[in-house]
């Protein structure tokens, strides 16, 4: 069941995302440690406000990272071996897109955005939340795409892509996203 929308929850969520966004400080295209922390918090909240289909509940909840040790380390520390709605969370780093198994969340960093089409083929027909980090990938079909403009980190949400992956998105999350 998707969280019921009420003004208090929406206000808290908007404030949280604004704080995360404004605390992210990248004045160059290089992602700093603080930016990874902000992305980790966003992904944590995506897990709270997105529901995966019931048939996935018997399996581990795999968060896959494509060849990005820094993001992997931060997500591993936060989530590995925790519990997500009765499912064990596993975080793994994969050196290439070709190694990717079926997963619940897939983080595709900017430096691997050239593999986007292959990623889309691999996750087709799976309930995978693709979180990308490169301009234009939200419009190409990524469910969530980070959008960093100067010091503000925001995220784009492609509702059609998430719906085709059978992922249910809370109206609260839609309310703070850049909808595509």
N, C-alpha and C positions, 0 to 999 in steps of 0.2 A: 504494500500500500504506500502510495506517495504521501509525503508529509502534507498535512493540511495547511493551507496558506492562511496566515494571519499576520496582522500588521507588526506585531512584536517580533515574530520570527524573521520576517522579511527585513525589518530594520536592523536586527542583530547581524543577519547574514550580509547585508549590504555594508555595514560598518566593518565587519571582519574582512571582507574582500577589499574594501578601500584601504584598510590598514596594511594588509598584505601588499597590495599594489603600490601604495605610497612608500612602504619600507624598502621596496626593491630599488636598488640604485645602480643602474648601468649607464654610464655616459658613453661607452663605446659598444661595439657589437659583441665584445667578449662578455661571457656570463660570469659574474663574480659569485663567491661563496654565498653571500646574502641572497642573490637571485635564485640559487638552487634551493635555499631554505624556503623562499617564497613559493617556488614551484611545488615543493614538497607539501606545503600547507594547502595549496590549491588542490593537489591530487587527493590529499586526505579529505578535503571537503567534497570533492567529486564523488568519493566513495560513500559519503553520507547522503548525498542528494541525488544519486543515480541508483536505480535498482536493476539488477540483472535478472533474467528469467528464471523461473522455478527449476527448470530442468538442469540448471548449472549448479544447484546448491549441494549436490553430493560430492563435488570435486573441490580440490584446493583452489584458492583464489590467487592466481599467479599474476604478479606484476612483473612484466618483462621490460628491460631497458636495453636499447640497442647501443652497445659499445660506448658507454659514457660512465666511466668509473666514479666520477664525482657525484652524479645524480644517483647512481646505483648505491653508493655508500650511504648517502643521506636517506634514501628510501628504505634501505636495508635496516638501518639503525631504528627508524621509526616504525616499520611495519612487519619485518620478517618474524615469523612464528607468532604473530598476534592472531586475533580472532576477528573475522568479519562476518557477522550474521550467521554464526555457526560453522563457518568455513575457515580452515587454517590458511593464513596469508603467507605466501612464499614470494620472495623478491630475488630475481636472477638477472644477471648481466650477460648479454649474448654478443659475441664479437661481430656477427653479421646477421643480416636479415634472413639468410638461408637457414640459420640454425633455429629460428623461432618456432616454438611449439604453439599449440592453442593456449591462449591466455585471456585473462579478464581485462587487464589494463596493459597497454603497450605504449611506452614512452619512446618517441622517435625524435632524437635531438637534431638540431639544425645541421650539424656536420654530416648527417646521414639522410638529409631530405631528398637527395638524388635517388634514394631507394624507395621513395613513396609509392610508386606504381606497383612494385613488387610486394610491398607491405599490404597494399589494398587487396591484391590477389590472394595473399596468404590468409588474411582475416575475413575474407568474403565468406558468408554463411556461418559466421561465428559471432557470438555476443561479446565482442571485444571493443572496449573503449580505447580508441586511438587518440593519444595525446601527443600532438606535434608541436614544433617550436620553430616554425619557419613561415615567413610571409607567403600568403596565398594558399597554404595547404588546407585551411578551413574550407575555402571555396571549392577545393578539389575533392573534398570528401572526408577529411579528418573530423572526428566527432568533436574534439576540443583542440583548439590551436592557440598557443600563447601568443600574445600580441604585446610586444614591449616597445613603448614609445617614450624615448628619453628616460625619465625616472619612474614611469608608471607601467606596471605589469598588469595587463588585463587578459581576458580570454574570450575567444570567439567560440560559439556553440553552433554546430551544424545539426539542427533538430532532425532533418530528414535522414542524415547519416546515422544518427543515434537510433532513430525509429527503425531503420532498415536492419540494424543490429539487434533489434528487440530489447533495447535499453530504455527504461522509463525514467524520464527526467522530471524532477520536481519543478513546479512553477517558481519556487523561490530561487532556484539556480538559474532558470531562464531569465528571471527578473534582474539579475546582476551581470548577465553575459552580454556580449555583443552578438546578437542573433544574426545568423546568415541565412 
